[in-house]
Amino acid sequence: MGNYLVDTTSKHCYNQTMINITKPYDYSDLRRIDGKKRLYQTPDGGKVPSVTTILDATSDKTHLIAWRKRVGEDKAKQITREAAGVGTSMHGFLEEYTKGEPLSHKSNLVHIQGRKMAEKVIELGLSKVDEVWGSEVHLYYPELYAGTTDLVGVHNGVPAIMDFKQTNKPKKEEWIDNYKMQGAAYALAHNYLFETDIQKIVIMMCSRDFQYQEFVIEGEQFDHWSEQWSQRITQYLGLQG
């Protein structure tokens, strides 16, 4: 009989033996530099922008600006702040789980929400993960970009970059183009650094009302979003003068 993590609050239990942590690669920590734009310092001493910095600088913000005007600036800040708190909490619990650690117990309402969302991802998403190569993995492409992916491993028998996302409400697939490019960026960096051939991205998303969504990008779609990411880098570099 396996070793079980039991959540006495939600009465869920998880078989920890399904998290097979293999660690085949030696992942290095990168120094993050937070300022007007987020930078990472790479092992060669260079400073490169984060993947999210590049995507943010090259994104069409028309819909975001319209939403902020519609709900009002104060309300928009409140919603954004609450979402960030829940998202950070959910990620923290998922990091514990993918490192083979018991989920911590916290009484704060934000953490309770984040834990329940994490449990949904564990139940419906991480149950398909055969191997964990690394959790919260720092990756970089020399002289171009760097970032941190939530999970690298094997998903349904295929090597993959996996990212966890929280959302206030379920999203249509056409709304998550940046997430797809983010995954492609991490895959390309991993392939460069470790001579792998990762061509699969898995986005595991849970909404505040515990609806789980999973988006898998591979094959021709992976090639497409890799090319889109390459174009975003070119666009970003053009903006830097």
DAUR-V672701 format. One record per pair of residues at least 12 apart in sequence whose C-alpha atoms are under 6 Angstrom apart, sorted by sequence separation. I is the first residue (numbers start at 0). J is the second residue. D is the distance in Angstrom with one decimal. If there is no record, write none. Layout:
{{I;J;D} {I;J;D}}
//
This chain:
{{3;15;5.7} {37;49;5.8} {135;147;5.9} {136;148;5.3} {202;214;5.1} {2;15;5.8} {135;148;5.6} {149;162;5.0} {201;214;5.8} {135;149;4.5} {201;215;4.6} {134;149;5.6} {200;215;5.7} {134;150;4.6} {200;216;5.0} {133;150;5.9} {199;216;5.7} {133;151;5.3} {182;200;5.8} {199;217;4.6} {132;151;5.4} {198;217;5.8} {132;152;4.7} {131;152;4.4} {88;110;5.5} {130;152;5.2} {130;153;4.9} {85;109;5.6} {89;113;4.1} {93;117;5.9} {129;153;5.3} {88;113;4.9} {89;114;5.7} {128;153;5.8} {129;154;5.8} {128;154;4.5} {127;154;5.8} {85;113;5.2} {89;117;5.2} {127;155;5.6} {169;206;5.8} {159;197;5.8} {168;206;5.1} {158;197;5.7} {161;200;5.9} {165;204;5.6} {167;206;5.3} {159;199;4.8} {160;200;5.0} {161;201;4.7} {162;202;5.1} {163;203;4.9} {164;204;4.6} {165;205;5.1} {166;206;4.6} {167;207;5.2} {159;200;5.5} {161;202;5.8} {163;204;5.8} {165;206;5.7} {183;225;5.2} {180;224;5.5} {140;188;5.0} {180;228;5.2} {139;188;5.4} {86;165;5.4} {116;209;5.8} {49;144;5.5} {50;145;6.0} {47;143;5.9} {48;144;5.1} {49;145;4.9} {50;146;5.6} {47;144;5.0} {49;146;5.2} {28;137;5.9} {20;130;5.8} {22;132;4.5} {19;130;4.9} {20;131;4.6} {21;132;5.6} {19;131;5.9}}
//
